[in-house]
Amino acid sequence: MKTYHQAKKWIWEDSNFPNFAYENISLDTLNYKFGQLDMVKKFMNEDDTNQLQLEQLLNEALSTSAIEGETLQRSSVRSSINKILKLGLEDDYSYTRESDALIEILIDAKTNKEPLDKPRILQWHKALFPTGSSGLRDINVGHFRTDNEDMQIVSGAWNREKVHYVAPPSSKIEELMDGFLLWLNSDSELGSIYKATIAHLYFVLIHPFDDGNGRIARAITDYVLAESSFANPKFYSISTIIYQKRKEYYEVLDKVCIATDQDISLWMRWFIKLLEESIDSTLIAIEAVGVKAKFWDRQRETKLNERQKKVILKMLSYLPQEFEGGMRVQKYMSVTKTTRLTASRDLSDLVSKGVMLSHGKGRGVYYSLVL
Ligand SMILES: Nc1ncnc2c1ncn2[C@@H]1O[C@H](COP(=O)(O)OP(=O)(O)OP(=O)(O)O)[C@@H](O)[C@H]1O
């Protein structure tokens, strides 16, 4: 049985939709953070800047898919990025049609400043579903939805579904999307931060596709932010923070989709804070790049075998997080495909050379890098 969470009236049912209203939200903190990022970037060399862009694109692709439960392999997404951007990195060639398509869309959104018109959005949708279906379900690929049935956002087990939102009927989609694209491509006084924030919500409220609306909304957000060189989304990943805060994301959308007075202040406040957190996360990642550089600088003269180098690189790639709770003999064996005896010897050698520290005793012993 489906339960509507209120005597329903959705935001689009009001004749004022989409004349959104919102209180003025200060962008001072966000602009300060963008300034910080800009400043820090100036001190980075080209390799580190490219590495940062690669990491952020990788995170964006993995997270925007993960929000809706789609799992893409990190290695295939990395391989797609390497292929499409011709980066010439070491590659296991594990790219797939899906990872290639998502990376194409994200790069197009972040770098192609041509107007975002209907054919381009439909092309994104087509690319998102290269097989023409979503799971086992055939969907209208590369077209807005035409189904006469309600487009509902539901959660919960099949017999206890909760309806969070019912989007406008398909008969209204063409008109609503014309209005959306006209608004999106018009020069407005809004500025790209406000515009991107509204665009994300405006698009998911229309929900023009059978599937993929969330991913396309997130790409549209990047597209709008890319208008501004200051807020360039090449260097941070909004979807990574949305993924971490997906419960809040849905809660805020649940509240705003019934705002028949068109007041979307709650969403605006939440999303602008989210942008601030996205920049914070990049600043932390940049700090990690500095930590890595210093680490190698200190260990320049240290003699390390290939297994040890491989393990260290793996552990450093997890920064700013610690590698899965620290390195253990068992993990070392599986990363380097070696025996227990060699793993233990290598690790003790790393401790004696001051590269790692050991913690705990007996079976609980684990190792961390000296950073
Ligand atoms: N209450 C809500 N009102 C409006 N939009 C919502 C609401 N809750 C979630 N959404 C948006 O709808 C998206 C999910 O829509 P849906 O379940 O139709 O999957 P989808 O179209 O396949 O999207 P995705 O590409 O994210 O998988 C979410 O990612 C979010 O952006």
The ligand as an SDF file (V2000), in Angstrom:
LIG
                    3D

 31 33  0  0  0  0  0  0  0  0999 V2000
   10.9300   14.5620   -2.5280 N   0  0  0  0  0  0  0  0  0  0  0  0
   11.5810   14.8040   -3.6660 C   0  0  0  0  0  0  0  0  0  0  0  0
   11.1420   15.7660   -4.4900 N   0  0  0  0  0  0  0  0  0  0  0  0
   11.7690   16.0390   -5.6400 C   0  0  0  0  0  0  0  0  0  0  0  0
   12.8930   15.4080   -6.0580 N   0  0  0  0  0  0  0  0  0  0  0  0
   13.3820   14.4470   -5.2780 C   0  0  0  0  0  0  0  0  0  0  0  0
   12.7560   14.0920   -4.0400 C   0  0  0  0  0  0  0  0  0  0  0  0
   13.4720   13.1000   -3.4880 N   0  0  0  0  0  0  0  0  0  0  0  0
   14.4800   12.8340   -4.3400 C   0  0  0  0  0  0  0  0  0  0  0  0
   14.4470   13.6310   -5.4110 N   0  0  0  0  0  0  0  0  0  0  0  0
   15.3940   13.6930   -6.5610 C   0  0  0  0  0  0  0  0  0  0  0  0
   15.0980   12.6290   -7.4200 O   0  0  0  0  0  0  0  0  0  0  0  0
   16.2810   11.8550   -7.6860 C   0  0  0  0  0  0  0  0  0  0  0  0
   15.9040   10.4060   -7.7940 C   0  0  0  0  0  0  0  0  0  0  0  0
   14.9100   10.2940   -8.6910 O   0  0  0  0  0  0  0  0  0  0  0  0
   14.4140    8.8470   -9.1540 P   0  0  0  0  0  0  0  0  0  0  0  0
   14.1520    7.9830   -7.9830 O   0  0  0  0  0  0  0  0  0  0  0  0
   13.3500    9.0600  -10.1530 O   0  0  0  0  0  0  0  0  0  0  0  0
   15.7300    8.2460   -9.7720 O   0  0  0  0  0  0  0  0  0  0  0  0
   16.4460    8.6670  -11.1010 P   0  0  0  0  0  0  0  0  0  0  0  0
   15.5430    9.4820  -11.9050 O   0  0  0  0  0  0  0  0  0  0  0  0
   16.9780    7.4200  -11.6520 O   0  0  0  0  0  0  0  0  0  0  0  0
   17.6610    9.5550  -10.6210 O   0  0  0  0  0  0  0  0  0  0  0  0
   19.1510    9.0960  -10.5160 P   0  0  0  0  0  0  0  0  0  0  0  0
   19.8200    9.4730  -11.7740 O   0  0  0  0  0  0  0  0  0  0  0  0
   19.6540    9.9130   -9.3750 O   0  0  0  0  0  0  0  0  0  0  0  0
   19.1770    7.6200  -10.3070 O   0  0  0  0  0  0  0  0  0  0  0  0
   17.1810   12.0860   -6.4980 C   0  0  0  0  0  0  0  0  0  0  0  0
   18.5490   11.9030   -6.8270 O   0  0  0  0  0  0  0  0  0  0  0  0
   16.8610   13.5150   -6.1550 C   0  0  0  0  0  0  0  0  0  0  0  0
   17.6180   14.3850   -6.9630 O   0  0  0  0  0  0  0  0  0  0  0  0
  1  2  1  0
  2  3  1  0
  2  7  2  0
  3  4  2  0
  4  5  1  0
  5  6  2  0
  6  7  1  0
  6 10  1  0
  7  8  1  0
  8  9  2  0
  9 10  1  0
 10 11  1  0
 11 12  1  0
 11 30  1  0
 12 13  1  0
 13 14  1  0
 13 28  1  0
 14 15  1  0
 15 16  1  0
 16 17  2  0
 16 18  1  0
 16 19  1  0
 19 20  1  0
 20 21  2  0
 20 22  1  0
 20 23  1  0
 23 24  1  0
 24 25  2  0
 24 26  1  0
 24 27  1  0
 28 29  1  0
 28 30  1  0
 30 31  1  0
M  END
$$$$
